[in-house]
Amino acid sequence: MASVRYDALSQGRPPAQEVPTSIGVYMFEYDQAIVQALLNDDDEFQYLYNRHDLLKEKVRKADRGVLALNGQTLAEMKKEKLHTKDRMAAKINDYRRDHATA
């Protein structure tokens, strides 16, 4: 199954069957149905997802030496990436709470 790269400039949506990141690792692998619902219905979640993906790729390139960044910039990027993932996790938890069956 081929993965498609989505970044902050992308206007497309991932296929319903998968929610890939740029390097093929699935974020929130146990919550794929919720992630897909949020990507389809929540513009902020879609922005966060795309932003995290973009930051992840830049950090990966910097770690490999392909992208030149100073240590402070790389550290700030890693913090933003983590903060973005935390915000996505909070949205997933909110969705789970709001859609829980009684």
C-alpha positions as CSV (number, residue, x, y, z in Angstrom):
1,M,0.0,0.0,0.0
2,A,1.6,3.3,-1.1
3,S,1.7,6.2,1.3
4,V,1.2,9.7,0.2
5,R,3.0,12.6,1.8
6,Y,0.9,15.4,3.3
7,D,2.4,18.6,4.6
8,A,1.2,21.9,5.8
9,L,0.5,23.1,2.3
10,S,-1.5,20.0,1.3
11,Q,-5.2,20.5,0.6
12,G,-5.9,16.8,0.1
13,R,-7.0,14.3,2.7
14,P,-5.5,10.9,3.4
15,P,-7.3,7.9,2.1
16,A,-9.9,6.4,4.5
17,Q,-8.0,3.2,4.9
18,E,-4.7,4.8,6.2
19,V,-3.4,7.9,7.9
20,P,0.3,7.8,7.1
21,T,3.1,10.1,8.1
22,S,5.8,11.1,5.7
23,I,8.0,8.2,6.6
24,G,5.3,5.6,6.8
25,V,5.1,5.3,10.6
26,Y,1.5,5.6,11.9
27,M,0.9,8.1,14.6
28,F,-1.7,7.1,17.2
29,E,-1.8,3.6,15.6
30,Y,-4.5,2.4,18.0
31,D,-6.8,5.4,17.3
32,Q,-6.8,5.4,13.5
33,A,-10.6,5.6,13.2
34,I,-10.6,8.7,15.5
35,V,-7.7,10.2,13.7
36,Q,-9.5,9.7,10.4
37,A,-12.7,11.2,11.7
38,L,-10.8,14.3,13.0
39,L,-8.9,14.7,9.8
40,N,-12.2,14.7,7.9
41,D,-14.1,17.0,10.3
42,D,-11.7,19.2,12.3
43,D,-9.6,21.8,10.4
44,E,-7.5,22.5,13.5
45,F,-6.6,18.8,13.9
46,Q,-5.8,18.5,10.2
47,Y,-3.5,21.5,10.6
48,L,-1.8,20.0,13.6
49,Y,-1.4,16.7,11.9
50,N,0.2,18.3,8.9
51,R,2.4,20.6,11.0
52,H,3.6,17.6,13.0
53,D,4.4,15.7,9.9
54,L,6.4,18.6,8.4
55,L,8.3,19.1,11.7
56,K,9.0,15.4,12.0
57,E,10.5,15.3,8.5
58,K,12.7,18.4,9.1
59,V,13.9,17.0,12.4
60,R,14.7,13.7,10.7
61,K,16.7,15.5,8.0
62,A,18.5,17.6,10.5
63,D,19.4,14.5,12.5
64,R,20.8,12.9,9.4
65,G,22.8,16.0,8.5
66,V,20.8,16.7,5.3
67,L,19.2,19.9,6.7
68,A,21.6,22.4,8.3
69,L,20.1,23.7,11.6
70,N,21.9,25.1,14.6
71,G,21.3,23.3,17.9
72,Q,18.9,25.9,19.3
73,T,16.7,25.9,16.2
74,L,16.6,22.1,16.2
75,A,15.7,22.0,19.9
76,E,12.9,24.5,19.4
77,M,11.6,22.5,16.4
78,K,11.6,19.3,18.5
79,K,9.7,21.1,21.3
80,E,7.1,22.4,18.8
81,K,6.7,18.9,17.3
82,L,6.1,17.4,20.8
83,H,3.7,20.2,21.7
84,T,1.8,19.6,18.4
85,K,1.6,15.9,19.1
86,D,0.3,16.6,22.6
87,R,-2.4,18.9,21.2
88,M,-3.4,16.2,18.8
89,A,-3.6,13.6,21.7
90,A,-5.8,16.0,23.6
91,K,-8.2,16.3,20.7
92,I,-8.3,12.5,20.3
93,N,-9.1,12.2,24.0
94,D,-11.8,14.9,23.7
95,Y,-13.3,13.0,20.7
96,R,-13.2,9.7,22.6
97,R,-14.9,11.3,25.6
98,D,-17.5,13.1,23.5
99,H,-18.4,10.0,21.5
100,A,-18.3,7.5,24.4
101,T,-21.3,5.2,24.5
102,A,-23.2,5.1,27.7
